[in-house]
């Protein structure tokens, strides 16, 4: 189970709207809260369009054992910096926290190799959730399968699997 850490970027699922707050499932023991003002350009009049069921990419502002975890979708200067509601038609799946750390490492070989296969969008959450979207559903699922298998493959096995997919 994921334990929220201040500053972690995570993918959450909006489960409820209560007044000025959204409740977001981040895979931890309790739901995180997200204020509607915690989005770039949001004001009392200009509320973000967030619905129950939406995927959110945000970061923990508050995360300690005595308080409810609190997410924001803006950085310290009020910019979205890639955070906010994630596009509708991608695929969300879970991997181990170890694999996420590997994928988030700078110059990750796995991602560099995959990006030579097809163009795709990828969102990685420190809570073990990955959202991916390629041009077609088939391409998206191929990328999902390879990412899921990376957990148990050596670099050599991974290169062979990628070669098979790319038809080389």
NORDA-V340076 format. One record per residue. N is the residue number from 1. RES is the residue in three letters. D_CENTER is the distance of its C-alpha to the mean C-alpha in Angstrom with 1 decimal. Layout:
((N | RES | D_CENTER) (N | RES | D_CENTER))
//
This chain:
((1 | UNK | 16.0) (2 | UNK | 13.4) (3 | UNK | 15.4) (4 | UNK | 13.9) (5 | UNK | 15.0) (6 | UNK | 15.9) (7 | UNK | 13.9) (8 | UNK | 10.8) (9 | UNK | 7.5) (10 | UNK | 5.4) (11 | UNK | 3.8) (12 | UNK | 7.4) (13 | UNK | 10.0) (14 | UNK | 13.1) (15 | UNK | 16.1) (16 | UNK | 18.9) (17 | UNK | 20.5) (18 | UNK | 23.2) (19 | UNK | 25.2) (20 | UNK | 23.3) (21 | UNK | 20.3) (22 | UNK | 17.3) (23 | UNK | 16.5) (24 | UNK | 12.9) (25 | UNK | 12.3) (26 | UNK | 9.9) (27 | UNK | 11.7) (28 | UNK | 14.4) (29 | UNK | 18.1) (30 | UNK | 18.0) (31 | UNK | 16.1) (32 | UNK | 14.9) (33 | UNK | 16.7) (34 | UNK | 15.6) (35 | UNK | 18.7) (36 | UNK | 19.2) (37 | UNK | 20.5) (38 | UNK | 17.4) (39 | UNK | 16.5) (40 | UNK | 18.2) (41 | UNK | 21.6) (42 | UNK | 21.6) (43 | UNK | 25.1) (44 | UNK | 27.0) (45 | UNK | 28.1) (46 | UNK | 25.1) (47 | UNK | 22.4) (48 | UNK | 18.9) (49 | UNK | 18.6) (50 | UNK | 16.2) (51 | UNK | 17.2) (52 | UNK | 16.8) (53 | UNK | 14.4) (54 | UNK | 12.1) (55 | UNK | 8.3) (56 | UNK | 7.6) (57 | UNK | 5.6) (58 | UNK | 8.2) (59 | UNK | 10.2) (60 | UNK | 13.0) (61 | UNK | 16.4) (62 | UNK | 18.2) (63 | UNK | 17.7) (64 | UNK | 20.9) (65 | UNK | 22.7) (66 | UNK | 25.1) (67 | UNK | 22.9) (68 | UNK | 20.3) (69 | UNK | 16.9) (70 | UNK | 16.2) (71 | UNK | 13.2) (72 | UNK | 13.7) (73 | UNK | 12.3) (74 | UNK | 14.9) (75 | UNK | 16.1) (76 | UNK | 19.6) (77 | UNK | 21.3) (78 | UNK | 19.9) (79 | UNK | 17.8) (80 | UNK | 14.4) (81 | UNK | 13.6) (82 | UNK | 10.7) (83 | UNK | 9.4) (84 | UNK | 10.4) (85 | UNK | 10.3) (86 | UNK | 8.3) (87 | UNK | 11.2) (88 | UNK | 13.0) (89 | UNK | 13.9) (90 | UNK | 11.2) (91 | UNK | 10.6) (92 | UNK | 8.2) (93 | UNK | 9.4) (94 | UNK | 9.7) (95 | UNK | 11.3) (96 | UNK | 13.2) (97 | UNK | 12.3) (98 | UNK | 14.9) (99 | UNK | 13.3) (100 | UNK | 10.0) (101 | UNK | 12.6) (102 | UNK | 14.5) (103 | UNK | 11.9) (104 | UNK | 11.2) (105 | UNK | 15.0) (106 | UNK | 16.7) (107 | UNK | 18.3) (108 | UNK | 16.5) (109 | UNK | 19.0) (110 | UNK | 16.9) (111 | UNK | 14.8) (112 | UNK | 18.1) (113 | UNK | 19.8) (114 | UNK | 17.4) (115 | UNK | 17.5) (116 | UNK | 21.3) (117 | UNK | 21.0) (118 | UNK | 19.6) (119 | UNK | 17.7) (120 | UNK | 14.1) (121 | UNK | 10.9) (122 | UNK | 7.8) (123 | UNK | 4.3) (124 | UNK | 4.0) (125 | UNK | 3.7) (126 | UNK | 7.5) (127 | UNK | 8.0) (128 | UNK | 8.0) (129 | UNK | 5.5) (130 | UNK | 5.0) (131 | UNK | 5.5) (132 | UNK | 8.8) (133 | UNK | 11.8) (134 | UNK | 15.2) (135 | UNK | 18.6) (136 | UNK | 19.7) (137 | UNK | 18.5) (138 | UNK | 20.4) (139 | UNK | 18.7) (140 | UNK | 15.2) (141 | UNK | 16.5) (142 | UNK | 18.2) (143 | UNK | 15.1) (144 | UNK | 13.4) (145 | UNK | 16.7) (146 | UNK | 17.1) (147 | UNK | 13.8) (148 | UNK | 14.7) (149 | UNK | 18.3) (150 | UNK | 17.5) (151 | UNK | 17.5) (152 | UNK | 21.2) (153 | UNK | 22.4) (154 | UNK | 24.3) (155 | UNK | 23.8) (156 | UNK | 27.0) (157 | UNK | 25.9) (158 | UNK | 22.7) (159 | UNK | 24.8) (160 | UNK | 27.2) (161 | UNK | 24.5) (162 | UNK | 23.2) (163 | UNK | 26.9) (164 | UNK | 27.6) (165 | UNK | 24.9) (166 | UNK | 25.9) (167 | UNK | 29.5) (168 | UNK | 30.9))
//
